[in-house]
Amino acid sequence: MAYSPTTTHQERSLSQGGFLSPGQRSAYVLGGLALAAMGMKPRPNMLLNLLTLGAGAYLAYRGSTGYCPVKALIKG
């Protein structure tokens, strides 16, 4: 996004690095919490439960902080 006098600070910060938009943050948090909830359901494979719970918790954390290292790597 090119700088212009009408560009807001929030728009500039979202276009740089790995910062997520509010909609992306909501999606990460909701998706992460849903995945973590699925990881809490008892299953015969305990390792799968732990991986699902960990992945869900990480996605929810990433959504709550608003920073995505993968997006930062791609955008530079």
PQR file with spaces between the fields and no chain letter, atoms N, CA, C, O and H, PARSE charges and radii, in Angstrom:
ATOM       1  N    MET     1       0.856   -1.169    0.000 -0.4000 1.5000
ATOM       2  CA   MET     1       0.000    0.000    0.000 -0.0000 2.0000
ATOM       3  C    MET     1       0.897    1.226    0.000  0.5500 1.7000
ATOM       4  O    MET     1       1.747    1.369    0.879 -0.5500 1.4000
ATOM       5  N    ALA     2       0.727    2.088   -0.945 -0.4000 1.5000
ATOM       6  CA   ALA     2       1.507    3.308   -1.037 -0.0000 2.0000
ATOM       7  C    ALA     2       0.993    4.323   -0.028  0.5500 1.7000
ATOM       8  O    ALA     2      -0.191    4.348    0.308 -0.5500 1.4000
ATOM       9  H    ALA     2       0.036    1.971   -1.659  0.4000 1.0000
ATOM      10  N    TYR     3       1.902    5.154    0.444 -0.4000 1.5000
ATOM      11  CA   TYR     3       1.515    6.166    1.411 -0.0000 2.0000
ATOM      12  C    TYR     3       0.787    7.308    0.716  0.5500 1.7000
ATOM      13  O    TYR     3       1.194    7.769   -0.351 -0.5500 1.4000
ATOM      14  H    TYR     3       2.864    5.134    0.171  0.4000 1.0000
ATOM      15  N    SER     4      -0.273    7.743    1.329 -0.4000 1.5000
ATOM      16  CA   SER     4      -0.970    8.940    0.872 -0.0000 2.0000
ATOM      17  C    SER     4      -1.428    9.691    2.115  0.5500 1.7000
ATOM      18  O    SER     4      -1.567    9.082    3.176 -0.5500 1.4000
ATOM      19  H    SER     4      -0.604    7.369    2.195  0.4000 1.0000
ATOM      20  N    PRO     5      -1.666   10.989    2.015 -0.5600 1.5000
ATOM      21  CA   PRO     5      -2.077   11.755    3.196  0.2800 2.0000
ATOM      22  C    PRO     5      -3.369   11.253    3.837  0.5500 1.7000
ATOM      23  O    PRO     5      -3.596   11.481    5.026 -0.5500 1.4000
ATOM      24  N    THR     6      -4.210   10.578    3.071 -0.4000 1.5000
ATOM      25  CA   THR     6      -5.481   10.095    3.626 -0.0000 2.0000
ATOM      26  C    THR     6      -5.370    8.682    4.197  0.5500 1.7000
ATOM      27  O    THR     6      -6.337    8.172    4.763 -0.5500 1.4000
ATOM      28  H    THR     6      -4.026   10.393    2.105  0.4000 1.0000
ATOM      29  N    THR     7      -4.215    8.044    4.059 -0.4000 1.5000
ATOM      30  CA   THR     7      -4.024    6.705    4.599 -0.0000 2.0000
ATOM      31  C    THR     7      -3.920    6.793    6.116  0.5500 1.7000
ATOM      32  O    THR     7      -3.135    7.582    6.642 -0.5500 1.4000
ATOM      33  H    THR     7      -3.429    8.458    3.599  0.4000 1.0000
ATOM      34  N    THR     8      -4.700    5.994    6.811 -0.4000 1.5000
ATOM      35  CA   THR     8      -4.682    6.023    8.273 -0.0000 2.0000
ATOM      36  C    THR     8      -3.503    5.217    8.797  0.5500 1.7000
ATOM      37  O    THR     8      -2.922    4.394    8.090 -0.5500 1.4000
ATOM      38  H    THR     8      -5.338    5.353    6.384  0.4000 1.0000
ATOM      39  N    HIS     9      -3.168    5.476   10.046 -0.4000 1.5000
ATOM      40  CA   HIS     9      -2.068    4.739   10.674 -0.0000 2.0000
ATOM      41  C    HIS     9      -2.372    3.240   10.702  0.5500 1.7000
ATOM      42  O    HIS     9      -1.480    2.422   10.479 -0.5500 1.4000
ATOM      43  H    HIS     9      -3.640    6.145   10.620  0.4000 1.0000
ATOM      44  N    GLN    10      -3.627    2.880   10.975 -0.4000 1.5000
ATOM      45  CA   GLN    10      -4.004    1.469   11.044 -0.0000 2.0000
ATOM      46  C    GLN    10      -3.833    0.802    9.687  0.5500 1.7000
ATOM      47  O    GLN    10      -3.355   -0.331    9.617 -0.5500 1.4000
ATOM      48  H    GLN    10      -4.352    3.544   11.156  0.4000 1.0000
ATOM      49  N    GLU    11      -4.211    1.476    8.613 -0.4000 1.5000
ATOM      50  CA   GLU    11      -4.054    0.898    7.272 -0.0000 2.0000
ATOM      51  C    GLU    11      -2.582    0.697    6.944  0.5500 1.7000
ATOM      52  O    GLU    11      -2.214   -0.314    6.346 -0.5500 1.4000
ATOM      53  H    GLU    11      -4.599    2.396    8.669  0.4000 1.0000
ATOM      54  N    ARG    12      -1.738    1.645    7.326 -0.4000 1.5000
ATOM      55  CA   ARG    12      -0.304    1.501    7.068 -0.0000 2.0000
ATOM      56  C    ARG    12       0.277    0.356    7.865  0.5500 1.7000
ATOM      57  O    ARG    12       1.085   -0.407    7.335 -0.5500 1.4000
ATOM      58  H    ARG    12      -2.037    2.467    7.811  0.4000 1.0000
ATOM      59  N    SER    13      -0.111    0.206    9.137 -0.4000 1.5000
ATOM      60  CA   SER    13       0.448   -0.855    9.959 -0.0000 2.0000
ATOM      61  C    SER    13      -0.039   -2.227    9.509  0.5500 1.7000
ATOM      62  O    SER    13       0.699   -3.206    9.621 -0.5500 1.4000
ATOM      63  H    SER    13      -0.767    0.826    9.568  0.4000 1.0000
ATOM      64  N    LEU    14      -1.269   -2.318    9.002 -0.4000 1.5000
ATOM      65  CA   LEU    14      -1.781   -3.596    8.524 -0.0000 2.0000
ATOM      66  C    LEU    14      -1.102   -4.022    7.233  0.5500 1.7000
ATOM      67  O    LEU    14      -1.006   -5.217    6.951 -0.5500 1.4000
ATOM      68  H    LEU    14      -1.868   -1.522    8.911  0.4000 1.0000
ATOM      69  N    SER    15      -0.630   -3.067    6.450 -0.4000 1.5000
ATOM      70  CA   SER    15      -0.019   -3.416    5.176 -0.0000 2.0000
ATOM      71  C    SER    15       1.440   -3.815    5.330  0.5500 1.7000
ATOM      72  O    SER    15       2.038   -4.324    4.383 -0.5500 1.4000
ATOM      73  H    SER    15      -0.707   -2.097    6.679  0.4000 1.0000
ATOM      74  N    GLN    16       2.023   -3.596    6.495 -0.4000 1.5000
ATOM      75  CA   GLN    16       3.421   -3.902    6.720 -0.0000 2.0000
ATOM      76  C    GLN    16       3.562   -5.146    7.584  0.5500 1.7000
ATOM      77  O    GLN    16       2.749   -5.382    8.477 -0.5500 1.4000
ATOM      78  H    GLN    16       1.537   -3.182    7.264  0.4000 1.0000
ATOM      79  N    GLY    17       4.572   -5.925    7.324 -0.4000 1.5000
ATOM      80  CA   GLY    17       4.893   -7.055    8.175 -0.0000 2.0000
ATOM      81  C    GLY    17       3.809   -8.102    8.235  0.5500 1.7000
ATOM      82  O    GLY    17       3.116   -8.354    7.249 -0.5500 1.4000
ATOM      83  H    GLY    17       5.233   -5.733    6.599  0.4000 1.0000
ATOM      84  N    GLY    18       3.665   -8.714    9.400 -0.4000 1.5000
ATOM      85  CA   GLY    18       2.740   -9.812    9.555 -0.0000 2.0000
ATOM      86  C    GLY    18       1.535   -9.505   10.395  0.5500 1.7000
ATOM      87  O    GLY    18       0.993  -10.401   11.043 -0.5500 1.4000
ATOM      88  H    GLY    18       4.229   -8.510   10.201  0.4000 1.0000
ATOM      89  N    PHE    19       1.098   -8.264   10.405 -0.4000 1.5000
ATOM      90  CA   PHE    19      -0.050   -7.918   11.225 -0.0000 2.0000
ATOM      91  C    PHE    19      -1.351   -8.315   10.537  0.5500 1.7000
ATOM      92  O    PHE    19      -1.503   -8.153    9.326 -0.5500 1.4000
ATOM      93  H    PHE    19       1.538   -7.536    9.879  0.4000 1.0000
ATOM      94  N    LEU    20      -2.279   -8.834   11.321 -0.4000 1.5000
ATOM      95  CA   LEU    20      -3.550   -9.326   10.803 -0.0000 2.0000
ATOM      96  C    LEU    20      -4.626   -8.250   10.900  0.5500 1.7000
ATOM      97  O    LEU    20      -4.601   -7.405   11.795 -0.5500 1.4000
ATOM      98  H    LEU    20      -2.156   -8.966   12.304  0.4000 1.0000
ATOM      99  N    SER    21      -5.557   -8.295    9.975 -0.4000 1.5000
ATOM     100  CA   SER    21      -6.699   -7.385   10.024 -0.0000 2.0000
ATOM     101  C    SER    21      -7.652   -7.854   11.130  0.5500 1.7000
ATOM     102  O    SER    21      -7.549   -8.995   11.581 -0.5500 1.4000
ATOM     103  H    SER    21      -5.578   -8.981    9.248  0.4000 1.0000
ATOM     104  N    PRO    22      -8.560   -7.012   11.564 -0.5600 1.5000
ATOM     105  CA   PRO    22      -9.511   -7.439   12.606  0.2800 2.0000
ATOM     106  C    PRO    22     -10.334   -8.670   12.210  0.5500 1.7000
ATOM     107  O    PRO    22     -10.611   -9.525   13.051 -0.5500 1.4000
ATOM     108  N    GLY    23     -10.718   -8.762   10.950 -0.4000 1.5000
ATOM     109  CA   GLY    23     -11.466   -9.939   10.497 -0.0000 2.0000
ATOM     110  C    GLY    23     -10.626  -11.203   10.549  0.5500 1.7000
ATOM     111  O    GLY    23     -11.118  -12.264   10.932 -0.5500 1.4000
ATOM     112  H    GLY    23     -10.493   -8.067   10.266  0.4000 1.0000
ATOM     113  N    GLN    24      -9.357  -11.092   10.165 -0.4000 1.5000
ATOM     114  CA   GLN    24      -8.453  -12.240   10.225 -0.0000 2.0000
ATOM     115  C    GLN    24      -8.212  -12.657   11.672  0.5500 1.7000
ATOM     116  O    GLN    24      -8.170  -13.847   11.987 -0.5500 1.4000
ATOM     117  H    GLN    24      -8.957  -10.230    9.854  0.4000 1.0000
ATOM     118  N    ARG    25      -8.058  -11.674   12.541 -0.4000 1.5000
ATOM     119  CA   ARG    25      -7.847  -11.986   13.952 -0.0000 2.0000
ATOM     120  C    ARG    25      -9.036  -12.753   14.529  0.5500 1.7000
ATOM     121  O    ARG    25      -8.855  -13.723   15.266 -0.5500 1.4000
ATOM     122  H    ARG    25      -8.092  -10.707   12.285  0.4000 1.0000
ATOM     123  N    SER    26     -10.244  -12.319   14.195 -0.4000 1.5000
ATOM     124  CA   SER    26     -11.442  -13.004   14.688 -0.0000 2.0000
ATOM     125  C    SER    26     -11.496  -14.433   14.176  0.5500 1.7000
ATOM     126  O    SER    26     -11.827  -15.356   14.921 -0.5500 1.4000
ATOM     127  H    SER    26     -10.391  -11.531   13.597  0.4000 1.0000
ATOM     128  N    ALA    27     -11.170  -14.610   12.908 -0.4000 1.5000
ATOM     129  CA   ALA    27     -11.197  -15.955   12.316 -0.0000 2.0000
ATOM     130  C    ALA    27     -10.171  -16.867   12.991  0.5500 1.7000
ATOM     131  O    ALA    27     -10.466  -18.030   13.268 -0.5500 1.4000
ATOM     132  H    ALA    27     -10.901  -13.861   12.304  0.4000 1.0000
ATOM     133  N    TYR    28      -8.975  -16.350   13.254 -0.4000 1.5000
ATOM     134  CA   TYR    28      -7.950  -17.154   13.921 -0.0000 2.0000
ATOM     135  C    TYR    28      -8.392  -17.549   15.328  0.5500 1.7000
ATOM     136  O    TYR    28      -8.235  -18.704   15.724 -0.5500 1.4000
ATOM     137  H    TYR    28      -8.736  -15.405   13.028  0.4000 1.0000
ATOM     138  N    VAL    29      -8.940  -16.603   16.081 -0.4000 1.5000
ATOM     139  CA   VAL    29      -9.354  -16.900   17.450 -0.0000 2.0000
ATOM     140  C    VAL    29     -10.491  -17.923   17.466  0.5500 1.7000
ATOM     141  O    VAL    29     -10.437  -18.906   18.206 -0.5500 1.4000
ATOM     142  H    VAL    29      -9.067  -15.665   15.759  0.4000 1.0000
ATOM     143  N    LEU    30     -11.515  -17.688   16.652 -0.4000 1.5000
ATOM     144  CA   LEU    30     -12.653  -18.625   16.633 -0.0000 2.0000
ATOM     145  C    LEU    30     -12.238  -20.004   16.123  0.5500 1.7000
ATOM     146  O    LEU    30     -12.627  -21.022   16.696 -0.5500 1.4000
ATOM     147  H    LEU    30     -11.559  -16.890   16.052  0.4000 1.0000
ATOM     148  N    GLY    31     -11.465  -20.039   15.067 -0.4000 1.5000
ATOM     149  CA   GLY    31     -10.991  -21.322   14.529 -0.0000 2.0000
ATOM     150  C    GLY    31     -10.098  -22.046   15.517  0.5500 1.7000
ATOM     151  O    GLY    31     -10.210  -23.259   15.694 -0.5500 1.4000
ATOM     152  H    GLY    31     -11.149  -19.212   14.601  0.4000 1.0000
ATOM     153  N    GLY    32      -9.210  -21.298   16.160 -0.4000 1.5000
ATOM     154  CA   GLY    32      -8.320  -21.902   17.145 -0.0000 2.0000
ATOM     155  C    GLY    32      -9.065  -22.460   18.344  0.5500 1.7000
ATOM     156  O    GLY    32      -8.748  -23.546   18.830 -0.5500 1.4000
ATOM     157  H    GLY    32      -9.120  -20.313   16.016  0.4000 1.0000
ATOM     158  N    LEU    33     -10.050  -21.719   18.819 -0.4000 1.5000
ATOM     159  CA   LEU    33     -10.834  -22.208   19.959 -0.0000 2.0000
ATOM     160  C    LEU    33     -11.654  -23.439   19.587  0.5500 1.7000
ATOM     161  O    LEU    33     -11.801  -24.363   20.387 -0.5500 1.4000
ATOM     162  H    LEU    33     -10.307  -20.836   18.425  0.4000 1.0000
ATOM     163  N    ALA    34     -12.187  -23.444   18.368 -0.4000 1.5000
ATOM     164  CA   ALA    34     -12.946  -24.624   17.920 -0.0000 2.0000
ATOM     165  C    ALA    34     -12.030  -25.841   17.802  0.5500 1.7000
ATOM     166  O    ALA    34     -12.405  -26.945   18.195 -0.5500 1.4000
ATOM     167  H    ALA    34     -12.069  -22.694   17.718  0.4000 1.0000
ATOM     168  N    LEU    35     -10.831  -25.636   17.263 -0.4000 1.5000
ATOM     169  CA   LEU    35      -9.881  -26.742   17.133 -0.0000 2.0000
ATOM     170  C    LEU    35      -9.431  -27.246   18.505  0.5500 1.7000
ATOM     171  O    LEU    35      -9.308  -28.452   18.721 -0.5500 1.4000
ATOM     172  H    LEU    35     -10.525  -24.739   16.945  0.4000 1.0000
ATOM     173  N    ALA    36      -9.188  -26.321   19.422 -0.4000 1.5000
ATOM     174  CA   ALA    36      -8.796  -26.719   20.770 -0.0000 2.0000
ATOM     175  C    ALA    36      -9.923  -27.479   21.472  0.5500 1.7000
ATOM     176  O    ALA    36      -9.667  -28.432   22.209 -0.5500 1.4000
ATOM     177  H    ALA    36      -9.287  -25.341   19.246  0.4000 1.0000
ATOM     178  N    ALA    37     -11.158  -27.061   21.244 -0.4000 1.5000
ATOM     179  CA   ALA    37     -12.296  -27.774   21.836 -0.0000 2.0000
ATOM     180  C    ALA    37     -12.387  -29.196   21.288  0.5500 1.7000
ATOM     181  O    ALA    37     -12.706  -30.132   22.021 -0.5500 1.4000
ATOM     182  H    ALA    37     -11.365  -26.287   20.646  0.4000 1.0000
ATOM     183  N    MET    38     -12.106  -29.353   19.999 -0.4000 1.5000
ATOM     184  CA   MET    38     -12.102  -30.705   19.420 -0.0000 2.0000
ATOM     185  C    MET    38     -10.981  -31.547   20.020  0.5500 1.7000
ATOM     186  O    MET    38     -11.126  -32.761   20.163 -0.5500 1.4000
ATOM     187  H    MET    38     -11.846  -28.593   19.403  0.4000 1.0000
ATOM     188  N    GLY    39      -9.876  -30.916   20.369 -0.4000 1.5000
ATOM     189  CA   GLY    39      -8.773  -31.638   20.985 -0.0000 2.0000
ATOM     190  C    GLY    39      -9.069  -32.096   22.400  0.5500 1.7000
ATOM     191  O    GLY    39      -8.410  -33.000   22.913 -0.5500 1.4000
ATOM     192  H    GLY    39      -9.758  -29.930   20.253  0.4000 1.0000
ATOM     193  N    MET    40     -10.044  -31.486   23.028 -0.4000 1.5000
ATOM     194  CA   MET    40     -10.416  -31.870   24.393 -0.0000 2.0000
ATOM     195  C    MET    40     -11.317  -33.096   24.432  0.5500 1.7000
ATOM     196  O    MET    40     -11.470  -33.721   25.482 -0.5500 1.4000
ATOM     197  H    MET    40     -10.579  -30.751   22.611  0.4000 1.0000
ATOM     198  N    LYS    41     -11.913  -33.443   23.298 -0.4000 1.5000
ATOM     199  CA   LYS    41     -12.813  -34.595   23.255 -0.0000 2.0000
ATOM     200  C    LYS    41     -11.993  -35.890   23.376  0.5500 1.7000
ATOM     201  O    LYS    41     -11.016  -36.072   22.648 -0.5500 1.4000
ATOM     202  H    LYS    41     -11.789  -32.935   22.445  0.4000 1.0000
ATOM     203  N    PRO    42     -12.382  -36.779   24.283 -0.5600 1.5000
ATOM     204  CA   PRO    42     -11.615  -38.022   24.463  0.2800 2.0000
ATOM     205  C    PRO    42     -11.625  -38.893   23.205  0.5500 1.7000
ATOM     206  O    PRO    42     -12.670  -39.158   22.612 -0.5500 1.4000
ATOM     207  N    ARG    43     -10.436  -39.321   22.825 -0.4000 1.5000
ATOM     208  CA   ARG    43     -10.273  -40.221   21.675 -0.0000 2.0000
ATOM     209  C    ARG    43      -9.244  -41.280   22.058  0.5500 1.7000
ATOM     210  O    ARG    43      -8.477  -41.092   23.002 -0.5500 1.4000
ATOM     211  H    ARG    43      -9.587  -39.106   23.306  0.4000 1.0000
ATOM     212  N    PRO    44      -9.227  -42.390   21.329 -0.5600 1.5000
ATOM     213  CA   PRO    44      -8.241  -43.431   21.649  0.2800 2.0000
ATOM     214  C    PRO    44      -6.790  -42.969   21.441  0.5500 1.7000
ATOM     215  O    PRO    44      -5.889  -43.430   22.142 -0.5500 1.4000
ATOM     216  N    ASN    45      -6.566  -42.073   20.493 -0.4000 1.5000
ATOM     217  CA   ASN    45      -5.211  -41.627   20.197 -0.0000 2.0000
ATOM     218  C    ASN    45      -4.913  -40.337   20.965  0.5500 1.7000
ATOM     219  O    ASN    45      -5.314  -39.255   20.538 -0.5500 1.4000
ATOM     220  H    ASN    45      -7.297  -41.698   19.924  0.4000 1.0000
ATOM     221  N    MET    46      -4.210  -40.449   22.098 -0.4000 1.5000
ATOM     222  CA   MET    46      -3.924  -39.301   22.943 -0.0000 2.0000
ATOM     223  C    MET    46      -2.989  -38.301   22.258  0.5500 1.7000
ATOM     224  O    MET    46      -3.105  -37.097   22.483 -0.5500 1.4000
ATOM     225  H    MET    46      -3.884  -41.328   22.446  0.4000 1.0000
ATOM     226  N    LEU    47      -2.077  -38.780   21.436 -0.4000 1.5000
ATOM     227  CA   LEU    47      -1.152  -37.885   20.732 -0.0000 2.0000
ATOM     228  C    LEU    47      -1.908  -36.960   19.777  0.5500 1.7000
ATOM     229  O    LEU    47      -1.587  -35.776   19.676 -0.5500 1.4000
ATOM     230  H    LEU    47      -1.983  -39.759   21.253  0.4000 1.0000
ATOM     231  N    LEU    48      -2.905  -37.492   19.083 -0.4000 1.5000
ATOM     232  CA   LEU    48      -3.721  -36.675   18.192 -0.0000 2.0000
ATOM     233  C    LEU    48      -4.480  -35.604   18.972  0.5500 1.7000
ATOM     234  O    LEU    48      -4.612  -34.472   18.506 -0.5500 1.4000
ATOM     235  H    LEU    48      -3.167  -38.454   19.165  0.4000 1.0000
ATOM     236  N    ASN    49      -4.972  -35.952   20.145 -0.4000 1.5000
ATOM     237  CA   ASN    49      -5.649  -34.968   21.001 -0.0000 2.0000
ATOM     238  C    ASN    49      -4.700  -33.836   21.381  0.5500 1.7000
ATOM     239  O    ASN    49      -5.070  -32.664   21.312 -0.5500 1.4000
ATOM     240  H    ASN    49      -4.865  -36.871   20.524  0.4000 1.0000
ATOM     241  N    LEU    50      -3.481  -34.182   21.780 -0.4000 1.5000
ATOM     242  CA   LEU    50      -2.521  -33.168   22.186 -0.0000 2.0000
ATOM     243  C    LEU    50      -2.110  -32.268   21.019  0.5500 1.7000
ATOM     244  O    LEU    50      -1.982  -31.055   21.184 -0.5500 1.4000
ATOM     245  H    LEU    50      -3.180  -35.134   21.836  0.4000 1.0000
ATOM     246  N    LEU    51      -1.907  -32.854   19.858 -0.4000 1.5000
ATOM     247  CA   LEU    51      -1.549  -32.056   18.680 -0.0000 2.0000
ATOM     248  C    LEU    51      -2.679  -31.106   18.289  0.5500 1.7000
ATOM     249  O    LEU    51      -2.434  -29.946   17.960 -0.5500 1.4000
ATOM     250  H    LEU    51      -2.012  -33.840   19.724  0.4000 1.0000
ATOM     251  N    THR    52      -3.908  -31.597   18.328 -0.4000 1.5000
ATOM     252  CA   THR    52      -5.060  -30.765   17.987 -0.0000 2.0000
ATOM     253  C    THR    52      -5.237  -29.642   19.001  0.5500 1.7000
ATOM     254  O    THR    52      -5.491  -28.496   18.629 -0.5500 1.4000
ATOM     255  H    THR    52      -4.108  -32.540   18.596  0.4000 1.0000
ATOM     256  N    LEU    53      -5.103  -29.967   20.264 -0.4000 1.5000
ATOM     257  CA   LEU    53      -5.216  -28.958   21.311 -0.0000 2.0000
ATOM     258  C    LEU    53      -4.119  -27.902   21.181  0.5500 1.7000
ATOM     259  O    LEU    53      -4.385  -26.706   21.300 -0.5500 1.4000
ATOM     260  H    LEU    53      -4.896  -30.898   20.566  0.4000 1.0000
ATOM     261  N    GLY    54      -2.893  -28.348   20.938 -0.4000 1.5000
ATOM     262  CA   GLY    54      -1.774  -27.414   20.783 -0.0000 2.0000
ATOM     263  C    GLY    54      -1.922  -26.512   19.568  0.5500 1.7000
ATOM     264  O    GLY    54      -1.662  -25.311   19.646 -0.5500 1.4000
ATOM     265  H    GLY    54      -2.677  -29.319   20.842  0.4000 1.0000
ATOM     266  N    ALA    55      -2.338  -27.088   18.447 -0.4000 1.5000
ATOM     267  CA   ALA    55      -2.531  -26.291   17.230 -0.0000 2.0000
ATOM     268  C    ALA    55      -3.645  -25.271   17.422  0.5500 1.7000
ATOM     269  O    ALA    55      -3.517  -24.123   16.998 -0.5500 1.4000
ATOM     270  H    ALA    55      -2.550  -28.063   18.384  0.4000 1.0000
ATOM     271  N    GLY    56      -4.720  -25.678   18.050 -0.4000 1.5000
ATOM     272  CA   GLY    56      -5.827  -24.756   18.306 -0.0000 2.0000
ATOM     273  C    GLY    56      -5.429  -23.628   19.236  0.5500 1.7000
ATOM     274  O    GLY    56      -5.795  -22.474   19.014 -0.5500 1.4000
ATOM     275  H    GLY    56      -4.824  -26.610   18.395  0.4000 1.0000
ATOM     276  N    ALA    57      -4.677  -23.961   20.279 -0.4000 1.5000
ATOM     277  CA   ALA    57      -4.223  -22.937   21.218 -0.0000 2.0000
ATOM     278  C    ALA    57      -3.282  -21.952   20.529  0.5500 1.7000
ATOM     279  O    ALA    57      -3.349  -20.749   20.783 -0.5500 1.4000
ATOM     280  H    ALA    57      -4.379  -24.899   20.459  0.4000 1.0000
ATOM     281  N    TYR    58      -2.403  -22.459   19.657 -0.4000 1.5000
ATOM     282  CA   TYR    58      -1.489  -21.577   18.942 -0.0000 2.0000
ATOM     283  C    TYR    58      -2.240  -20.633   17.999  0.5500 1.7000
ATOM     284  O    TYR    58      -1.928  -19.444   17.928 -0.5500 1.4000
ATOM     285  H    TYR    58      -2.349  -23.436   19.451  0.4000 1.0000
ATOM     286  N    LEU    59      -3.216  -21.157   17.286 -0.4000 1.5000
ATOM     287  CA   LEU    59      -3.999  -20.301   16.384 -0.0000 2.0000
ATOM     288  C    LEU    59      -4.760  -19.229   17.166  0.5500 1.7000
ATOM     289  O    LEU    59      -4.815  -18.073   16.745 -0.5500 1.4000
ATOM     290  H    LEU    59      -3.470  -22.122   17.344  0.4000 1.0000
ATOM     291  N    ALA    60      -5.341  -19.608   18.294 -0.4000 1.5000
ATOM     292  CA   ALA    60      -6.057  -18.626   19.117 -0.0000 2.0000
ATOM     293  C    ALA    60      -5.095  -17.568   19.656  0.5500 1.7000
ATOM     294  O    ALA    60      -5.440  -16.388   19.704 -0.5500 1.4000
ATOM     295  H    ALA    60      -5.296  -20.547   18.636  0.4000 1.0000
ATOM     296  N    TYR    61      -3.897  -17.979   20.060 -0.4000 1.5000
ATOM     297  CA   TYR    61      -2.888  -17.033   20.539 -0.0000 2.0000
ATOM     298  C    TYR    61      -2.469  -16.081   19.426  0.5500 1.7000
ATOM     299  O    TYR    61      -2.359  -14.873   19.638 -0.5500 1.4000
ATOM     300  H    TYR    61      -3.617  -18.938   20.021  0.4000 1.0000
ATOM     301  N    ARG    62      -2.238  -16.629   18.248 -0.4000 1.5000
ATOM     302  CA   ARG    62      -1.836  -15.804   17.111 -0.0000 2.0000
ATOM     303  C    ARG    62      -2.925  -14.810   16.755  0.5500 1.7000
ATOM     304  O    ARG    62      -2.623  -13.668   16.408 -0.5500 1.4000
ATOM     305  H    ARG    62      -2.328  -17.610   18.075  0.4000 1.0000
ATOM     306  N    GLY    63      -4.172  -15.214   16.833 -0.4000 1.5000
ATOM     307  CA   GLY    63      -5.274  -14.289   16.574 -0.0000 2.0000
ATOM     308  C    GLY    63      -5.391  -13.221   17.642  0.5500 1.7000
ATOM     309  O    GLY    63      -5.710  -12.071   17.340 -0.5500 1.4000
ATOM     310  H    GLY    63      -4.417  -16.141   17.115  0.4000 1.0000
ATOM     311  N    SER    64      -5.136  -13.588   18.886 -0.4000 1.5000
ATOM     312  CA   SER    64      -5.257  -12.606   19.961 -0.0000 2.0000
ATOM     313  C    SER    64      -4.126  -11.577   19.929  0.5500 1.7000
ATOM     314  O    SER    64      -4.337  -10.420   20.293 -0.5500 1.4000
ATOM     315  H    SER    64      -4.877  -14.523   19.131  0.4000 1.0000
ATOM     316  N    THR    65      -2.932  -11.983   19.499 -0.4000 1.5000
ATOM     317  CA   THR    65      -1.826  -11.030   19.407 -0.0000 2.0000
ATOM     318  C    THR    65      -1.889  -10.210   18.127  0.5500 1.7000
ATOM     319  O    THR    65      -1.393   -9.084   18.080 -0.5500 1.4000
ATOM     320  H    THR    65      -2.761  -12.923   19.203  0.4000 1.0000
ATOM     321  N    GLY    66      -2.504  -10.777   17.083 -0.4000 1.5000
ATOM     322  CA   GLY    66      -2.633  -10.047   15.823 -0.0000 2.0000
ATOM     323  C    GLY    66      -1.403  -10.092   14.955  0.5500 1.7000
ATOM     324  O    GLY    66      -1.298   -9.323   13.999 -0.5500 1.4000
ATOM     325  H    GLY    66      -2.907  -11.691   17.121  0.4000 1.0000
ATOM     326  N    TYR    67      -0.468  -10.970   15.259 -0.4000 1.5000
ATOM     327  CA   TYR    67       0.763  -11.062   14.475 -0.0000 2.0000
ATOM     328  C    TYR    67       0.912  -12.463   13.920  0.5500 1.7000
ATOM     329  O    TYR    67       0.769  -13.444   14.650 -0.5500 1.4000
ATOM     330  H    TYR    67      -0.553  -11.594   16.036  0.4000 1.0000
ATOM     331  N    CYS    68       1.201  -12.562   12.624 -0.4000 1.5000
ATOM     332  CA   CYS    68       1.388  -13.848   11.956 -0.0000 2.0000
ATOM     333  C    CYS    68       2.793  -13.898   11.380  0.5500 1.7000
ATOM     334  O    CYS    68       3.086  -13.162   10.438 -0.5500 1.4000
ATOM     335  H    CYS    68       1.317  -11.765   12.031  0.4000 1.0000
ATOM     336  N    PRO    69       3.683  -14.751   11.919 -0.5600 1.5000
ATOM     337  CA   PRO    69       5.042  -14.811   11.398  0.2800 2.0000
ATOM     338  C    PRO    69       5.127  -15.287    9.952  0.5500 1.7000
ATOM     339  O    PRO    69       6.043  -14.891    9.232 -0.5500 1.4000
ATOM     340  N    VAL    70       4.201  -16.118    9.515 -0.4000 1.5000
ATOM     341  CA   VAL    70       4.200  -16.579    8.131 -0.0000 2.0000
ATOM     342  C    VAL    70       3.889  -15.410    7.194  0.5500 1.7000
ATOM     343  O    VAL    70       4.533  -15.251    6.157 -0.5500 1.4000
ATOM     344  H    VAL    70       3.456  -16.440   10.100  0.4000 1.0000
ATOM     345  N    LYS    71       2.901  -14.597    7.564 -0.4000 1.5000
ATOM     346  CA   LYS    71       2.559  -13.424    6.757 -0.0000 2.0000
ATOM     347  C    LYS    71       3.731  -12.436    6.724  0.5500 1.7000
ATOM     348  O    LYS    71       3.995  -11.819    5.692 -0.5500 1.4000
ATOM     349  H    LYS    71       2.378  -14.726    8.406  0.4000 1.0000
ATOM     350  N    ALA    72       4.421  -12.291    7.837 -0.4000 1.5000
ATOM     351  CA   ALA    72       5.590  -11.398    7.901 -0.0000 2.0000
ATOM     352  C    ALA    72       6.691  -11.888    6.986  0.5500 1.7000
ATOM     353  O    ALA    72       7.359  -11.083    6.338 -0.5500 1.4000
ATOM     354  H    ALA    72       4.206  -12.792    8.675  0.4000 1.0000
ATOM     355  N    LEU    73       6.890  -13.193    6.922 -0.4000 1.5000
ATOM     356  CA   LEU    73       7.910  -13.768    6.063 -0.0000 2.0000
ATOM     357  C    LEU    73       7.590  -13.544    4.599  0.5500 1.7000
ATOM     358  O    LEU    73       8.480  -13.260    3.797 -0.5500 1.4000
ATOM     359  H    LEU    73       6.347  -13.846    7.449  0.4000 1.0000
ATOM     360  N    ILE    74       6.306  -13.672    4.249 -0.4000 1.5000
ATOM     361  CA   ILE    74       5.888  -13.502    2.859 -0.0000 2.0000
ATOM     362  C    ILE    74       5.960  -12.031    2.439  0.5500 1.7000
ATOM     363  O    ILE    74       6.440  -11.716    1.350 -0.5500 1.4000
ATOM     364  H    ILE    74       5.583  -13.903    4.900  0.4000 1.0000
ATOM     365  N    LYS    75       5.485  -11.140    3.300 -0.4000 1.5000
ATOM     366  CA   LYS    75       5.463   -9.709    2.954 -0.0000 2.0000
ATOM     367  C    LYS    75       6.820   -9.044    3.082  0.5500 1.7000
ATOM     368  O    LYS    75       7.071   -8.010    2.461 -0.5500 1.4000
ATOM     369  H    LYS    75       5.095  -11.396    4.185  0.4000 1.0000
ATOM     370  N    GLY    76       7.689   -9.629    3.880 -0.4000 1.5000
ATOM     371  CA   GLY    76       9.043   -9.092    4.028 -0.0000 2.0000
ATOM     372  C    GLY    76       9.178   -7.983    4.929  0.5500 1.7000
ATOM     373  O    GLY    76      10.281   -7.469    5.114 -0.5500 1.4000
ATOM     374  H    GLY    76       7.485  -10.468    4.384  0.4000 1.0000
